[in-house]
Every structure is written in C-alpha cells, then in structure tokens.
Amino acid sequence: MPVNPTEALVEELAAQKERFAHLCDLRTEVFPVDYRALPGRLEDIGTGFGPDIAIHFGLSLRATGIQLERKARNVIAEGKPDDTGHIPQSRHIRADAGDVDSSLPLEEISDALQAEGLPVGFSDDAGAYLCNYLFYLSGAHFCTGFAPSMSGFIHMPPSAVLGIEKMASAASTIVDVCCRAWCRQAVLSD
C-alpha cells in the first residue's frame, strides 16, 4: 500500500497556521482509519472547538489530479475492514438518510487551482470507505456538536502524480478560498 501523502499535507498546513491568522483560526487533525472512533472524534472536535468550516483531505489511488468531491453517499464498503480490523455490519451509514452534498465552494476552488496550473476535476463518488464515511458524517451533522456550515472532501492523487509541495500549495489555496467564501457568507447573513 502506498504512503498516504495527505498526512504530510496536513502537517504542512499546520505549519502555515500564521498565514491564515487574518482569516481564520486554522486547526488541523489527522483522523484514524477507524469506523468506530471517527464519530466520537468528530464529536470531541465539535464540542471543543465547533468549526465553521471542515475541509477533509484523503488519498485516491485512481486520481490523476485533485478531485473535488461533490457528494457523500450513504454507503459503506462491504467486507472492507478499517485499520483496526473492524467491518461494519450495515451497508449504510444511516438507515434513514440519503446522500449529502458538499457545501464547499467547489467552483471557486476549481477556478483558483486551475489558475495555479494544477490538475483539478469533480467527482460524485468519494468511494465507500473511510473518506466517504468522514465526508458523510461531517456534512450530515450526525455527530453531536459537529455542524460546520461549510464541509466537504478533497481527494489528492498519489504523491508521484503531483508531489507533496504542489499538494500543500493546493491545500493552502483551498483553505484560503473556503475562508474567504465563509467570510462573505457571514457578512451577508448579518
């Protein structure tokens, strides 16, 4: 299994925290690949910090560029264990719910990444594993206290495709675009 470059990408973002200080209080987190731990971790973040924006990054081995995920599907991969060996019994995240759309400004993000010459595309399939699960829980607000007004998922390609420096630059651009969009929404709602 290739190394997931998004952990390094998140570390790079954390190192740039001061760059975003005028826009937001940037917090970063690397989530466990664990179906049972993830909801509790989101609840802890929600009650302890209560983010307005949640931008999640993950690896897609199929990606040839940055994939902006438009939809989290209410599905769990059948028979695929997480890092603890746990396999959920249900094929659905929530029996009584449908799919969830991203609330990130995906068109603005795409335009900004294209302006930097980075390969970017859209996807309606975030998979059926932990990336989709995290995206779904984050966007559907099913975890107590965790209810960001803007939430979504970005799949990065393997580092051999784009390189960690370009991925980190893309992630910074994505954070900047999202923070500015959120600030515009906040001003309009006042």
Beta strands, then each sheet from edge to edge (+ up, - down):
strand 1: 53-59
strand 2: 66-69
strand 3: 71-72
strand 4: 100-101
strand 5: 120-123
strand 6: 150-156
sheet 1: 1+ 6+ 2- 5-
sheet 2: 3+ 4-
end
